[in-house]
Amino acid sequence: MLAVLAPGQGSQKPGFLTPWLALPGAEARLRWWSALSGVDLMHLGTAADADEIKDTAKTQPLLVAAALLTAEHLPMADVPVVAGHSVGELAASALAGVLSAEAAITLAGVRGREMAAACALQPTGMSAVLGGDPDEVIAKIEAAGLYPANRNGAGQVVAAGSLDGLEKLAAEPPAKARITALKVAGAFHTPFMSPAEEALGKVAAGIVTGTPSKIQLSNLDGTAVEDGAVMLQRLVGQVTAPVRWDLVMQTLADLGVTAIVELAPAGTLAGLAKRALKGIEIVTVNTPDDLPAARDAIARHAAAPSHEPHPEFSIVVAAAAGTFAPAADLVEGAPVGDGQVIGAIQTRQGPVEVAAHGAGVLVEWLAHHDDPVAPGQALARIGGQI
C-alpha cells in the first residue's frame, strides 16, 4: 500500500517551482490560483527570496498550490492513502475529494493571512525539542507554560507559546534533549491562534464538501476520516490544535503502507518517515524529473487498478464518539459481507451500529472491546474482497 503526503510550512525553498513552469498549463494554473489566494504564487515560487517566502500569509497558499500542481502529474486515482502536515492537510483534502482545488487554495489564503494577523497580536514563538524521553519532554514543555504544538515522531516535538516560556524551556531543557529556536512568526497550533480559527471557520461554513474517495488521515489523531464535513471541521480546528504527525505515521504503519511519495517541496516528511517507518520505500518529488520514480512507486505499491466498483481493501471507521464493541463472533480472518454489522459504538444516545462497506475478509481489528473511539477513527481493515 502507498501513501501520498503533502508537506507543511517550513519545507519551502527559494525558486522551487521554477522547473514546474516548463510543464503544459502550469503557469496558467498558478495565475488562476494566485487570484483565488490573494498572493502572487508565480513570483513566490520562482523569484522570491527565503525571507519573503517565510511570511505565513504567503507561504501557506504557496505550499498548497505546489502540492496540487505536483499531484496533477501523478496517477492519483490509483493512490489509496493521503495525508498532509499542518497546512498540507488542505492539499490532502483536495486530493481525497473532500475539497475542490479552488476551495483548498482559497482556504489556504485565508488561513495564512489570519494566522499571520494572530501572530502580530502578541509576541510568541516556537522551538524544536530533539531527543529526550517523550513523556519528560511533554512534561517540561507544559511546566514552562507552553504547548506541544507539533508531535512529529522520530524524537521531535515542537514547543510553542510565549517567548518567556520558550526562554525558560531553553534554560531548563529535558535530559538528553537539544532545543532549537525556530524562525517562525508565532505560536501556531495553540490557543494563540484562536482569532484565525474563528475567521477561517466563517469562510469554511460556505464550502460544500465531498465524501473522501481515499483514506485520508487526520492530523488531529491520526485516524481515517470518511465524512467530508467532519474533515472540514477538523481543518478549521487544526489551527489551534496540536499536529499529531506521530499518530499519522503510526496509522501508516498499521495500514501496512510499504511506500510513500512526498509532494513538492519534498524532504521534511520523508526524513521523519525514514526514521520512524523502517523498511519502506520513500520517493521525494521536487522537480518534474522526479515524476517517473513516483509513478513507478505508485504502480508497484498502490492497490492494483480494477474495473470493479469497490477497492480491494477498505477501512471501517467510527461515525460517532463512544466505546467500541466488536461483534462477539467475528474474528480476524473471517469473511465479512457487504453491509454486515461488525460491531457497535455505545454513545450517550445509545448504540450506533458499525457496518462493512463491502464484502471481504476481516484482516485486522484496529480497535478493540471497550476502546474509546472518536468520529473518523479506524476500527477495522477489510481486504481480499470476495
N, C-alpha and C positions, 0 to 999 in steps of 0.2 A: 504494500500500500504506500501511496505517496501523498505528501502534503506540500502545498504551495504557501509560502509565508511572505507577508508584506512588512517591511521594516518600519520603525518609528523614528521620532525626532532624534537627531544626533548622528544619523547614518549618512547624511548628505555630504557631498563633496563639490568643490567648485568645478563647473563645466561638465558635470557627469551626464547631462542629457545631450551634449553636443553630437556624439556619434549616432544617436537615435534619429536625428533630423534627416539622415540620409534615407530613411525608410518612407515609402509612399504614404502620404496622408498624415505623417507625424506632426509636421508644422501646423497644418490646419487644425488638427485636434487640439494642440496646445493653445492655439489662439482662441478657440471656442471655449476651452476650459478656463482660460485667463479671464474671459468675460464673465463667466459664472462665479469664479472665486474672488474676483476683485484685485488680483495681483498679476503681474506680467510674468507668466511662467516661462516664456521663451527667454527673457532676459535672465531670470533667476537660475534657470537650468544650464545656461551657456556662458554668460558674461559676468555674472555677479561674483564678487569675491567671498571668502569664507565668512567675514564679518556680516555681510548683508544676508547671507542665507542662514545665519543663526537666529535671525529675527523670527520669533514664534509665529507672528502673523503671516509671514511669507513661507516659512519652512513647511508648515503643516499641509497647505494645499499643494505645494511642490512635491512632497513625498507621495501623497495620494495619487497625483497625476502621473508620477514616474512609475509607480507600481501598476497602474491601469494601462499605461502605454506599453509597458513591458509585456503584460499579460495578453494584450491583443495579438501578440505574435506567437502565442503558445496554444496548444490544443487543450484549452481549459475544460472543454466538455468531458474530457477523459480524466480529469483530476477529481479524486473523491473527497479530499480534506483541504480546508483553507483556514488560515488564522493570520492575524496581524497584531503587531505590538503597538499598543497605545493608539496614536492616530492611524496607524496601519490597519486597525480594525475597520475603518471606513472603506478602505480599498478592498479588504477581505469580504466585507458585506456586499459590495458591488459584484465581486467575483462569484459569491454564493447566490446571487439573485435576490437578496433582501432589498438592496437599493439599486437604482439606476446609476450609471456612471455620473450622470449630471447631478443627481442628488448627493452622491458621495463627495464630489468636488465642491458643491455649494456648501455642504455642511463643514467640510474641511476649512473653507474660507472663513465661515462664521466662527468655528471653533478656535482657529488660530488668532483671529482678531480679538475675540472675547477673552481668551486666556492671556494674551499679551496685556490687555487692559486690566485684568485682575492682578497680574504681576506688578503693575505700576501702583497699586493701591497701598502696598506696604513692602518693605524690604524683606525678601525671603530668598531661599536658595535650596540647593540640593548637593549632596556629597555621596560618592560611591564608597561602600564599605566592602572590601575584598578580603575573603578569608574569614577565619574565626569560627567558633561554634555558632550554628544558626540561631539557636534559642538565646544564647548570650547576646548575639548581635541585635536581635529584635528588642531584648530587654534593655540594652544600653541606649538604643535609639529612642525608645519610649521614655526612659528615665531622663533623657535630655530634653523632653518636651517636644520631640519630633515625631514624624510619621514614617513608617516603612513604605514609601511610595511605590517602589518597584522591587519585587522579589523575582529576580531574573534567573535564579538557579545557578548551578555551577559556581557556588560560593560568592555570588554577587547580590548585594542588597543596596538599594539607593534610599538614603535618608533625606527627608525634606521637611522644611519648616523655617522658623525664624533664624536669622543669622547668629543670634546669641546662642541658640540651641546647637547650631552646627559647630560653633566655636567650642562649646562645652564638650561635644562629642569628640572633636579633634583632640582636645586636651586630655580626655579620658576614654581612649578607644577600647573596644573589646580586645581581649587577649588574642594574639596571633592574627590580628586584622590590620589592614592598611586602609587609610582613609584618603580619598582624593576629592577635592572640591571640584564640582562640575561648573562649566561656564554656561549656565542657563539663566533665564530671566526671572525665575521664581520657583515656588514650591508646587510643581504640577502634581496632580493626582492626590491632593489633600483638600481639606475644607477651605483652604485659602482660595480655591478656585470656584467657590460656590456662586459668585456672580456670573461666571462664564457658563456654568451648568444651567443656571436659570435662563440665560439668554439663548443658549443652544436649544433648550427644551421648547422654547416658544417657536422657533423655526421648525424644529423636528415635528411638532404637532401637526403641521400641514403636509407631511410627506406620507404617501401611500406606500406601504412595504409589500414585498413579495415573500413567498414561502421559500426557505433555503432549498436549493437544488443539490447542495453538497453538505457534508458535515462541516459546520462552522463552529470553531472552538472559541469560547469567550474568555477575555482577559480577567473577568470578574472571579471566576472559579475554575477555569479550565474545562468546563463542561460543554457538550454539544447543545446548540440552541436550534430548535426546529420551528420556532414561530417568529416570523419577521417583526411583528410588533414588539415582542419581548426583546429581540435583538436591538431594535432601535432604542428602546428604553435603557438598555444596558450601555449603548453607545453614549447616550446623554449622561447617564450616571457615572460612567467611567472617568469623566473629567475630574471628579473629586474622590474616586475610589482607587485603591492601590491596583497596580498592574501585577497580576499573579502569573507571570510568564513561566514560573517554575511549575505551576499546575498544568499549564498548557502543554509543556514538554512531557509531563508525566502522562497526560492523556494521549499524546502522540505515541508514547511507548506502550500504553495499554491497548491502543488500537492496532498495534503491530506495524506501525509505519516503518518502512525499510529505506526510504529516501525522502529528502526534502529538496525543494527548489526555492531559493530566496530571490525575490524580485529586486530590481534595481531601486535604490543603490544598495547593493548586497554586501554582506560581510559580517555585520554585527550579530544577527540571529544565527548565522552559520557557525560563528565562533562559539556561541552558547550551546548550540546543538552538538558541536564536536566534542565538547567537554562533558555534556550530560547524557547524550544518546549514543552510546558506544556502538560502533559497528554499522552505522547507517551511512548510505551514500549521500553526499552533500554537493549540490550544484549551486553556484552563485552566478547570477545574471547581472552583469554590469554594462555590457555593450552588446550590440547585435551579434558579434562574433561568438557570444556565449549561448545563443539560442539553440544551435544544433545539439549541444550537450544536454540542455534542458529538455528538448523534445525527445531525445533518446531516453533520458531517465524516466520521463512520463510514460513512454511506450513500454518500458521494461517493468516499471514498478506500479503503475496505476492499474485499476481494475480493467480487465480486458473489455474493449468495446463490444456492445451487444445490441441486437435489434429488439430484445425483449423490453417490455415497458417498465422493468424494475431493475435495480442494480444487483450485483451478485453478493452484496452484503448490505447490512443496514444496522444502524444504531437506534435502539429504542430509548427514548428519553422521557423524563418526567414532565408531565403537563401541569403539575401543581407542587406546592411545598408540603411536606409532611414526612411520614415514616413509611418506608417501603417494606412490603411483604411479598416475596416471590410466591408464585403458585406452588403449593406444597408438593405436588407430584412431578414437577418439572425440573429435570437435572440437565447439566451441561452434556451436550451430545445428543439430546432428544430432538425429534422432529417437532417443528412448530408450524401450524397452519396460518394462512393469511387471515388476519383479524382475530386470531386466538388470544384470549386473555392470558397473560403470562404473570400477572401479579396485580397488586393494588397499592395505592398510596393512601394512607389514613390521614385525612385532613381534619380541620376543625369543623368543617361542614359535612363530614362523612367520608366514606371510601370513594376513591376515584380509580376506576379500572385502568390497567395498562395493557394495551394490545399490540401485537406484532403487526408491522405494515406489509409483510409479505411472507410467503412460505419459505421454509428453510430449516436450518439446524441451529439450536441454541449453542453457539460457540463458547460464550463466556458470560457469566454474570459480572456486571461492573458495579452492582450494588447488592447488598445482602440483607437478610432479615433484620428488621428494626433499624436499619441505617436511616439517619435523617437525610432527606434529599431536597434539592431546590429545583425550581422550574428550569427545564432545559438540561438537567443533569443526566448523563448517560447511565442507563440501567442495565442494558444487556446488548450483546452483539449477536446478530443473526447472520449466518453465512451459509454458503453451499446450498443455495436455494434449490428446491425440488419442485 
